[in-house]
């Protein structure tokens, strides 16, 4: 089976006639950038690797694909809140505010610095504008209405996290683009000035104003077409301010290094961990709802904001299943979960309880559909 299920699907789309949009596929790392890539401890035999390899179950994946939940996509409009630009006229008095814009796109305001994570304003997660998973609601604020952004964080190069159409607009911003090793090749190819790009290996850091941004390990993969599997790194991030600390997972399975991140940089005032787009057929690729709550405790998080759901259908489960399962596990482990609707801001220092804004739909429980990453006791941690 191809190592990357996203890449398989999107490469088929490319073969069917979208090479007219080849610019969106990106560019390989070359020259000095490639030398940096190859010097990484994570680089082995021509690609980046996870300390705990990813497992795939081919026939189970095919069966799941052919038997999706009837509620994979919403049948009614998703409840959202339009984001007015006046909301950001001042920094929050609490010092920490997060505005979730759906999936993994968030505006984080932390101790006087504004960070935008995995910005996706495009209509589809695909190399083409007319094929691939389509977003369930339009962007909740125009890019030009956003406040001044100090840094754009990119966790990896998959289409639902690195969107060519969005980068093409924001490339002129007076901001830093902080990305994993190799991903800068795409940005520079798309017109982002080289001096605005900060590429980091795991455990690398960059100081911006009073904020330290640390690239922390993740358990995932990369690639935008069949021939570039894992040629660029994937990361999570720890945001370390003078008063607050935030963890952003990007995409990840559960892995032993979560505990190390918590020991090294925790406790976190807020963890933002992916919870949706999972399957038993690829349990190491995405952490799943219950393991996300477990990861929150390993990271020594105080409050938990579930992300990577609510905007795209990239798996076969019910669209509300991730949050339902998160809430069940959080109750068991006594974890405080913040559940803003898309477009709503939350201030972790002030917000103590969740709101239920999503519809009640059938969903499978942890017992019915367990997502369990493997090799969790592997001693080779990063």
MOTA-V133387 format. One record per residue. N is the residue number from 1. PSI is psi as a letter, one per 30 degrees, with the letter a starting at -180 (999 if undefined). OMEGA is omega in degrees with one decimal (none if undefined). Layout:
<<N:PSI:OMEGA> <N:PSI:OMEGA>>
//
This chain:
<<1:k:176.6> <2:k:-175.8> <3:f:-172.0> <4:j:-175.0> <5:e:176.2> <6:e:-176.5> <7:e:178.5> <8:e:-179.1> <9:e:-174.3> <10:f:176.1> <11:e:175.9> <12:e:177.3> <13:e:-179.8> <14:e:-179.3> <15:f:-177.9> <16:g:169.2> <17:g:-178.6> <18:g:179.7> <19:f:172.3> <20:f:178.7> <21:g:-172.7> <22:f:179.2> <23:e:-178.6> <24:f:178.8> <25:f:176.8> <26:a:-172.1> <27:l:177.7> <28:l:171.9> <29:k:-178.7> <30:l:172.2> <31:b:-177.8> <32:e:178.7> <33:e:179.5> <34:e:177.5> <35:e:177.2> <36:e:178.5> <37:e:-174.4> <38:f:176.8> <39:f:-178.2> <40:k:174.0> <41:f:-179.9> <42:f:-176.0> <43:k:179.6> <44:k:175.3> <45:h:172.7> <46:g:178.7> <47:l:173.1> <48:k:-178.4> <49:l:171.9> <50:k:173.8> <51:e:174.4> <52:j:-175.6> <53:l:178.3> <54:k:179.8> <55:k:176.0> <56:k:175.4> <57:j:-168.1> <58:e:-173.9> <59:e:176.1> <60:e:178.7> <61:e:178.9> <62:e:179.9> <63:e:-179.8> <64:e:-179.9> <65:e:-178.5> <66:f:-177.8> <67:i:-177.7> <68:l:171.1> <69:k:175.1> <70:f:-178.5> <71:g:178.5> <72:e:175.5> <73:k:177.9> <74:k:175.1> <75:f:176.4> <76:l:178.9> <77:k:177.7> <78:k:176.9> <79:k:-178.7> <80:l:176.9> <81:j:177.0> <82:k:-176.5> <83:j:178.4> <84:k:-175.5> <85:f:-179.7> <86:f:-180.0> <87:f:-174.6> <88:g:-179.5> <89:f:176.4> <90:l:173.6> <91:l:-179.5> <92:k:179.9> <93:f:180.0> <94:f:-179.1> <95:f:-178.2> <96:k:177.2> <97:k:178.1> <98:k:174.4> <99:j:-179.0> <100:k:-177.8> <101:g:-180.0> <102:k:-179.3> <103:b:-178.5> <104:g:178.8> <105:j:-177.7> <106:k:169.4> <107:j:-178.1> <108:k:174.3> <109:j:-172.7> <110:j:174.0> <111:h:174.3> <112:g:178.5> <113:k:179.6> <114:k:-177.5> <115:k:174.8> <116:k:-176.5> <117:k:174.0> <118:i:-174.2> <119:k:177.8> <120:j:174.5> <121:f:179.5> <122:l:-175.1> <123:f:-175.9> <124:l:175.3> <125:i:-170.4> <126:l:173.2> <127:f:-179.7> <128:l:-179.7> <129:g:-175.0> <130:g:177.0> <131:l:177.1> <132:l:-179.2> <133:k:-175.5> <134:k:-179.7> <135:k:-174.6> <136:f:177.3> <137:l:-178.7> <138:l:174.6> <139:k:-172.5> <140:f:173.7> <141:k:177.3> <142:k:-178.7> <143:e:-178.0> <144:f:178.8> <145:f:177.5> <146:l:174.2> <147:l:178.0> <148:k:-177.0> <149:k:-179.1> <150:e:-179.3> <151:k:172.0> <152:k:178.1> <153:k:173.8> <154:k:-177.5> <155:e:177.9> <156:a:-167.8> <157:g:176.4> <158:l:-169.6> <159:f:179.4> <160:g:177.6> <161:f:178.1> <162:j:-173.0> <163:j:-177.0> <164:e:-176.9> <165:e:178.2> <166:e:179.9> <167:e:-179.4> <168:f:178.6> <169:e:-172.0> <170:g:-178.2> <171:f:-179.9> <172:f:-179.2> <173:l:173.3> <174:i:-174.9> <175:l:172.5> <176:k:175.7> <177:j:-175.4> <178:j:-169.1> <179:l:173.8> <180:l:-179.7> <181:k:176.1> <182:f:-175.9> <183:f:177.1> <184:f:177.7> <185:e:177.4> <186:e:-176.3> <187:e:-179.5> <188:e:177.7> <189:e:-179.3> <190:g:173.0> <191:g:175.2> <192:k:179.9> <193:k:-175.5> <194:e:-176.2> <195:f:176.1> <196:f:-173.6> <197:k:175.8> <198:j:179.5> <199:k:-175.7> <200:k:169.4> <201:l:175.8> <202:k:-179.4> <203:g:171.5> <204:l:-178.5> <205:l:179.4> <206:k:179.8> <207:k:-179.1> <208:j:-173.2> <209:b:179.1> <210:g:-174.2> <211:k:171.4> <212:k:179.5> <213:j:-176.9> <214:k:172.7> <215:j:-178.1> <216:l:-176.5> <217:l:171.8> <218:l:179.3> <219:j:-174.9> <220:b:-176.4> <221:l:177.9> <222:l:177.7> <223:k:178.9> <224:f:172.9> <225:l:-169.2> <226:e:-170.1> <227:g:-178.2> <228:g:-179.0> <229:k:171.1> <230:g:175.2> <231:f:177.9> <232:k:-173.3> <233:l:175.7> <234:k:-174.7> <235:l:159.8> <236:l:-178.1> <237:k:169.9> <238:k:178.6> <239:j:-171.8> <240:j:179.1> <241:l:179.1> <242:f:-178.9> <243:f:-173.7> <244:l:176.2> <245:k:-178.1> <246:k:174.9> <247:k:177.1> <248:k:-169.5> <249:f:-164.7> <250:b:174.5> <251:k:-178.6> <252:l:163.1> <253:l:174.3> <254:k:-179.4> <255:l:-175.2> <256:f:-177.5> <257:f:176.6> <258:e:-178.6> <259:e:-180.0> <260:e:177.4> <261:e:178.6> <262:e:179.9> <263:e:-174.5> <264:e:-171.7> <265:f:179.1> <266:l:-2.5> <267:k:178.4> <268:k:175.0> <269:e:179.9> <270:k:167.9> <271:k:178.0> <272:j:-170.5> <273:k:178.7> <274:k:-177.9> <275:f:-175.7> <276:l:176.7> <277:i:-176.6> <278:l:178.2> <279:k:176.2> <280:f:-176.8> <281:f:177.3> <282:i:-171.3> <283:f:-179.3> <284:f:-176.2> <285:e:-178.6> <286:k:-164.5> <287:f:-178.1> <288:l:-172.0> <289:e:-175.4> <290:e:179.4> <291:f:175.5> <292:e:178.0> <293:e:176.3> <294:e:178.4> <295:e:177.5> <296:e:179.3> <297:e:178.2> <298:e:179.3> <299:f:-178.3> <300:h:179.6> <301:k:176.4> <302:e:177.5> <303:l:-169.5> <304:k:176.1> <305:j:179.2> <306:k:177.7> <307:a:179.1> <308:h:173.6> <309:l:171.8> <310:g:-178.8> <311:e:-178.1> <312:k:171.4> <313:j:-179.9> <314:g:177.2> <315:a:-171.1> <316:g:-179.3> <317:l:174.6> <318:k:-173.4> <319:f:178.5> <320:f:-177.0> <321:e:-178.8> <322:e:-175.9> <323:e:177.4> <324:e:-178.8> <325:e:174.3> <326:e:-176.8> <327:e:178.9> <328:e:-179.0> <329:e:179.6> <330:e:176.8> <331:e:179.4> <332:e:-175.6> <333:g:178.2> <334:h:178.0> <335:k:177.2> <336:k:-178.0> <337:k:173.9> <338:k:-174.4> <339:i:175.2> <340:k:172.3> <341:l:178.9> <342:k:-178.5> <343:f:-179.5> <344:k:177.1> <345:k:176.7> <346:k:176.6> <347:j:-173.8> <348:e:179.6> <349:f:-174.7> <350:e:-174.7> <351:k:-176.4> <352:f:-175.5> <353:l:-177.3> <354:l:172.0> <355:k:178.5> <356:j:-176.6> <357:f:-176.9> <358:l:-178.7> <359:l:176.2> <360:j:-178.6> <361:l:175.3> <362:k:178.2> <363:l:-179.2> <364:k:-178.5> <365:l:175.8> <366:e:-179.9> <367:e:-178.9> <368:e:-174.5> <369:i:-177.0> <370:k:174.3> <371:j:-174.0> <372:j:176.1> <373:k:-178.5> <374:l:174.3> <375:h:-176.4> <376:f:177.9> <377:g:-179.3> <378:k:-177.6> <379:f:-177.0> <380:i:179.2> <381:l:172.9> <382:999:none>>
//
